[in-house]
Amino acid sequence: MTVKKHKIRFFFTFIGATFLIFVFLLRFKGYLFSRAILSHDLSFMYHAITRTIISQIPPEKRNIPTELDYINRYINLNVHSFGKVRDDGASWILIYGEGWCDSVANIFIQLITPLDIRGYLIFLKLPNGESPHSVAYCALEDLSIKDIEYLQKKAVVVDPQNGIIYHTAEGDFSSPSQICDGQARIPKRLSSHRSYYCEKPRIFVSNQPISTQPNIKRWFYRNVFPRIPKGWIKQSIRVSLALNNRLEDAERLYYLARLEQLFLNYSGATEGYAVVIERYSKTRWGELASYWRDRLSYPENRFPEMNQ
């Protein structure tokens, strides 16, 4: 059997097995199906959102600095730290809309996975050992896992909670050591953060760039996923939320509205939030829906809209 025929046979076997698993989960385990679609291991949500973000960049302007900037801006607009913050995986934090600095930085390193960039979730340290803040480090020159000494000198520093990618006065990416030495441009509101980069931080977790992933997963996301219509991708996530029998009705409706926002359908998101507010105004979900609906009423709080 030729290599080409073997790949074709494997592909259809894989699709068939996936369909059978889907039918089983659809019928008996809606909650598990929902968790699987939004799981870290499958990383379906990460690839879908990154694809959505990158599609907003004009082809002639697509490069690493621009892609990092767009992802950073997207996260800063769509995930905030307030109220009762959820402790869950990056996909669920995206849908929930609330996360502390570590969760937000984790979302960033997961969204750069399809770009084949190694990212690290970093817990910054104070002299007393406490961690005041978490950020993302990006290693653009090497996909292999690096130690903290290398990263302090070479990594690009991204603070998605504050919407910042640090640069030098010359406009180049700034490393952590350059921030500590005063060579980076730091907004006044974050001037106290400079000292955070002078202590040896802790690497909490690293992402797994697409070219370092198992063959079947790498092949799927490089050859199959780009050919799946965007509407199908969003609909599969909608179905997974609809099937999750552990979600309250208000929670499910809120997540569905959030999904529209994440895929940049702001009219759909606003309509969805209105339904949650009308039915469940005095619940936590009604409060969250009101918060995001009010924010979306201002154009500056919207990431560039897709053509719906």
Sequence and secondary structure as in RCSB ss.txt:
>XXXX:A:sequence
MTVKKHKIRFFFTFIGATFLIFVFLLRFKGYLFSRAILSHDLSFMYHAITRTIISQIPPEKRNIPTELDYINRYI
NLNVHSFGKVRDDGASWILIYGEGWCDSVANIFIQLITPLDIRGYLIFLKLPNGESPHSVAYCALEDLSIKDIEY
LQKKAVVVDPQNGIIYHTAEGDFSSPSQICDGQARIPKRLSSHRSYYCEKPRIFVSNQPISTQPNIKRWFYRNVF
PRIPKGWIKQSIRVSLALNNRLEDAERLYYLARLEQLFLNYSGATEGYAVVIERYSKTRWGELASYWRDRLSYPE
NRFPEMNQ
>XXXX:A:secstr
  HHHHHHHHHHHHHHHHHHHHHHHHHH HHHHHHHHT TTT HHHHHHHHHHHTTS GGG SHHHHHHHHHHHH
HHH B  SS   S HHHHHHH B  HHHHHHHHHHHTGGGT EEEEEE   TTS    EEEEEESS  S   HHH
HHHH EEEETTTTEE BBTTSSB  HHHHHTT B   GGGGGGGGGGGS  EEEEE   GGGS HHHHHIIIIIG
GGS HHHHHHHHHHHHHH TTS HHHHHHHHHHHHHHTT HHHHHHHHHHHHHHHTTSHHHHHHHHHHHHHTSGG
GS      
